[in-house]
């Protein structure tokens, strides 16, 4: 896109909406202005839907010209109309975790909807906003969202986008496609630009989302606490309201707020979090341990380790009322153990191995990711490495995988993400190959996993 064409308009739209009415932040981003020529407040912004040149922006399926009507439909009296519109927005401005030109531009309008009590289904819109900001949370937990790295990659991505051949150069887009294909590993920086634009657009509404923690609807309070978990740069705004939400009478709200305090870096709330380790509600105790693992790391103490170990080796039944990792509290606990350092290394690894045969699908993926990192800290094994050449920890993990074919599956079929993970480490990427490998057969190279790029 030429700087004066669609690409230039996107920079103006996405950047201006991302900064909201913060003139200092606007100046840092090059003085971009909103499409209407004035900085919008969150109030009255739906009237500005028509001022955005949506047809000049793109989402997963091409032109974003359908986005304004979908946003308006979120206020429709008919729940079927609202649900269909929300489903379509999940599919076009957030498609399988990807964000696009139209994603950041849509955020301020979605924010206005959620701050208006007359909007139905606000909790689901907040969940969409959180997803637009960070993608799938499984990429980040138990750590915080790596916003500093994103800012570096996004700056490089902007330069790459500006250097792209323009649309309509007379070659049907061939030169433009060839340019992006030539970027190879650098194309993730282009994606980082769009992702950060959406992230910053949601970040501009952190105070408004925080106010939702006072709403009477528990589902909305849960969604708001979850959304606040991902903006460490706004901790001064979010931590005080999250600290109050920790005492919420609804266990799902308290649980989500505790995890959010840990992720956002609310060190000033550490003593409050510690007091929740003795809470009679099991999910709240889990959340306190998870938060303390984030806040204190190896200094979290034996009580935190014991709580996480019990969860890591316990039931895989999801707690769907908790949004992190789709309610996979045991999987989250397994990941949080990584933050406790070497003191609990052997016990936590044993808990991971004990749990692997009992899980499948995304739950198995969460456990295997942590176990693989523990067993193969240096990354993939050299091609041709025999089973006998692995150290004992690596052998134990491989033996468990070889003896647990159901762990590799999702809904009865081999799970592509799981075999991709195993294959990335240079191991056989199917159960049969793994069994042969343990029996002394020649190792495969994890070809499928490498193609999947896991």
N, C-alpha and C positions, 0 to 999 in steps of 0.2 A: 504494500500500500504506500503510495506517495505521501509525504508528510502533509501535503495540502489536501489530500483526498480522504478516503474512508479511514485510513490509519491516523491522520491528523485529527479527525473528528473524534475518533475513539480516545486519543490521548486527552483531549479536552474534556470529554464526557466522563471517562473513568477517573481521571485525576481529580477533577472538581468535585464529583460526588464522594470520592474517597476522603477528601479533606473536610467536607462539610463546610461550616462557617468559620473555621479557624484560619484567620488571615495569615498568621505566622507560618502555619503549616503549608498554606497555599503558596506563600513566597518561596519556601524551601523546595517546592515541587515545580518551580518555574512559572508561577503566576497564572496557572491554568484557571479558566473561568467556566462557570456552568453554562449549559446550552441555552438557557434563557437569558443569559447576560447578567444575572444576579445570583448571589449565593442563596440557595434555598435553606429554609429551616425545615426541620422534620415535619412541622405542621403545614398542612396545605400542599404537600408535595404531590399528592395524586393528581392535582390539577395540572402539574407539570409533565405528566406522562406524555402528553401530545407534543411537548416541546422537544423531546428527545428524538433524534433521527434514528429510530430503531432499525429501519431498513438498511442503514449504513453499517450497523453492527452485526456481528455474527454470533450464533450459538452452535450447539452440536450439530444441528441439521440445516445450517445455512443462515439465511437472513433472520434477524430477530424481530421481524415485523409483527409476530404474533404475541410477543411478550406483554405489551401493555394491556391487551384484552384479558390475558391470563391473570395478570395482577388484579385487574378490576374484578374478575370473576371470583377472587378470594373473598369478596364481600357479598356474594350472591346469597339470597335466602335459601336456595336449594342446595342441600348438602352434597348431592351428587355432582352438581356443577362445580362446587368448591373443590371437592375431592379430585375430580378430573383435572381441574386447572392446576392444583398442587402437584399431582402426579406428572403432568406435562412439564411443569417447571423443574421438577427433579430430573427429568429426562433431557431438557434442552440447555438450561443455564448451568446445570450441575449433572454432567453425564458420566456416570461411573467414576466419579471423583475428579473429573476434569472441569476446569473453569474456562470461560471464553470472554470475548469482548463484552457481550451483553451482561455477563454475570455481575461485574462491579456496578454497572449502570442500573441494574434492577434493585440493588441492595437498599438504597435510601427509601424507595417506595415500599419495600417490604418492611422496613423499620417503622415507617409511619403506620402501617397497618397494625403492627404488634403493639404500638403504644396507645392505640385507640381501643378502649374497652368494648366498643360496638362491633369490632371485628370478631367473627366466630373462628374457632380453631386456631387461636393465636399460638398455642404451644407448638403446633406442627410447623408453623411459619418460622418460629424461633429455631427449631431444629434444622430447618433448611438454611437459615442464616449461618448457623454454626458450621454446617457442612460446607457452605460457600466459602467460609473463612479458612478452614483447615483441611478440607477433604475428609478422608477416612481417619478416624482417631487411632486406628491400629498402627498407623505409620509412626506415631509419636509416643504413645504411652509405653513405659511409665514416665517418660521425660516430658518437658515443656515443649511447646511449639517453638521451633528454631528460627525465630523471626529475624535475627541478625544475619544468619546465613541466607535466608530468603531475600533480604534486602540487597545483599551482595550479588546474588544470582540474578535478581530482577533487574538491577542496573545494567548488568551485562546483556540480559535478554532484551532490554529496550534498545540498546545499540544494535543488536543483531536484527531486530525488527525494522529499525529505521533504515538499515542497509539493504533490506530485501528489495528485489525488483518490483516495480509497481504492478498493481492489478490492471488488466486491460492494456498491456504493453504491445499487443498485436500478435502475440504468440500463443494465445489461449491459456496463458498462465504457466507454460512449460518452464520458462526461466525461473519463475517464482518457486515452483515445486522443486526444481533442481537445486535451487539455493538452499531451501530448508532441508532437503535430503543430504546436502553436503555438510550440514552442521554436525551430524553424527551426535557425539555425546553432548555437544553444546546446546542441542535443541531443548534440553530440560531447563535451560535458562530462559528460553522463550516462554515455556509454560510457567516458570516462576514469576514472570512479569504479570501475566494474567491472574495468577493465583494471589500474588501480593496485592494487586489492585482490588480484588474482591475482599481480601483480608482487611485491608485498610478501610474499605468502605464500611464493613461491619464494625471495625474498631471505632469509627466515628460515632457509633451508637451505643458504646459501652454504658454510658450513664443511663440512657433510656432503658436498656436491657436490665441494668441493675435495679431500676425502680420497679420492675416486674416482680421482684422478690417479695414485694409487699402485697401482691395480688392474692385474692381469696382462693384462687384455683391452684391446688397442689401441682397439677401437671404443668401449668405455666411456670410455677416457681422452680420446678425441677429443670425444665428446659432453659430457663434463664440462668440458673446456677451452672449448668453444663456449658452454655455459651460463654460465660465469663471466665471459664477455666483456661482460655487459650490466648489471653492478651497480657503478657507480663509487663509490657510497657505501660499498661493502664492499671497496674496494681494499686496505686494510690486511690483510684476510684473504686475498684472492684473489691479489694480485700475487706474494707469496713462493712460493706453490705453482705458479703459472703460470711464474715465472722458472725454477724447477727443471724444469718440463715442456718448456721451450724446448730443453733438451739431450736430449730423449727420442730414443731410437734409431729410433723409428718416425717417418718423415717427416710423416705426416698429423697426428700428435700435436704434433710440433714446430711445424708450420705453423700449426695452429689456435691453439696457445698463444701464438705470436708475435703473431698478429692480435689475440687477446684482450688481451694486454698493452697494445697500442696503444689499443684501444677503452676499456679501463678506466682508462687514464691512468697507466700504470706508469712514470713519468718516471725513477724510480731504476734502472730496468732498461735505460736507453737505451744504455749502452755494451755491454751484453750483446747487445741487439738489433743494434747496429751490427756486431758481430763475425760475425753470421749472414749479412751481405750477401755474404760470400765462401764460403758453404757450397756444397759440390758438388751438393746436391740443389736442383733448379730451383724446386720449390714453396716450399722454405724461404727461398730468396733472395727470391722474390716476397713472402712474408709479412713478411720483414724490411723490405723497402721500404714495404709497406703500413703496417706499424706505425710506422716512422719518419716517414712522411707525417703520421700522426695525432699523434705525439709532438712533432715539430719543425716541422711546417708548412713555410713557405717556407725555413726554415733547414736543411731536411733534406739539402741538398747535391746535386751533379750526379749522383752515383752512384745515388741513389734515383730521381731523375728519369729517368735512362737506363733503369733496370730497369722502371719503370712504363710508360714509353713503348714499350719493346719488347713488353711484355705487351699493352698497349692496342691495338697495331696487329698483334698476332700471331694465333695460332690461337684459334678460339672453342670448341675441343673442351673440354667440361666435365671437371673433376677431381672426380669425385663423392665421393672420399674426404675432401674438404674441405667442411664444411657451409655456410660463408658463401656466400650467393647461389646455393645449390645447386651449388657447385663452379665457378661462372662466374668464374674468376680474371681473365680478360681484362676482363670487365665491371667487376669490383671495381677493377682497376688504373685503368680509365678514370675511375671515380669518385674514386679516391684522388688523381689528378692535380689535382683541384679544390683540394686542400689545399696545393698547392705555390705558389700565388699567381701573379703576373703574369709571372715570369721565364720560365716554360715555356709560356706561354699559346698562342702560335702553333703550337708543335710538338705540343702535346697536342691542340689542336683539329684539326690536320691528321691526327693518328692516329685520332681519332674518326671523321672523315669517311671515311678509308680503310677503316675497319672496318665501317661501317654497311651497305654493300652485301653483306657476307659473312655477315650474321647475320639471324636472324628470331626471333619469339616473345619469350620473356622476356629472352634475350640482347640482342636489338635494343632492347627497352624500356630496359634498363640503359644502353646506349650513347646512345640518343636522349635520355634524361632529362638526362644530363650535357651533351650537345651543345646541347640546347635552352636550358639554363641559361646556357651560355657565349654563345650567339648572341643570346638574348633576355633579358638580365639584368633588364630592366624589366618583364618579364612579357608578357601578351598584347598584340599589336599593335592599334591602334585599328581599329574596324570600317571597312571600305572601303579599307584600305591596299593599294596596288598593289605588285606585285613590284618595279617600278622604284624604289619609294620605300624599299625595304629597304637596309640597309647591305651592304657586300660580304660580310662574314662570314655574315650572315643569308641572303643570296642563295645562297652556296655550299652551305649546309645544305639549303635548300629544293630546290636543283637535284639534290643527291644523293638526297633523298627522292623527288623526282619520277621519277628514273631508276632507282629500286630498288623495284619493286612487291612483290617477295618479302619485303622487310624488314618490310612492314606485316602479315605473316601469321603465323599459328601453326598448324602442321599443315595447311597449305594453305588456310586460311580467314583472312579479315581478323580481326586480333586487336583485340578491343574496347579493351583497355587502351592499346594503341599509338595507335589512332585517337583515343581519348579524350585522350591526352597532346598529340598534334599539334593537335587541335581546340581544346584549352584555350588555346593560344597564339593563337587567332584565325585559324589557317591552314586551308586546305581539308583535310578530314578523310578523304580517300580518295585513292589514287594518281592516279586519272584527273583528279580536280579539281585536284590539285597540278600535274600536267603542263599543264593548261589555264592555270593561274595563272602558271606560268613563261613560257608563250607569250604572255602579255599579257592574259589573260582577266580578267574581274571576279573579285575575291576572294570566297570564301564566308566565313561568319562562324564556322566551326567549331562549328556547332550541335550536332552529335552529341557532340563532345568536351565541350561545356559541359553537356549533359544528363547525361553520365556523371560529371561532377564531378571530372575529373582535374586 
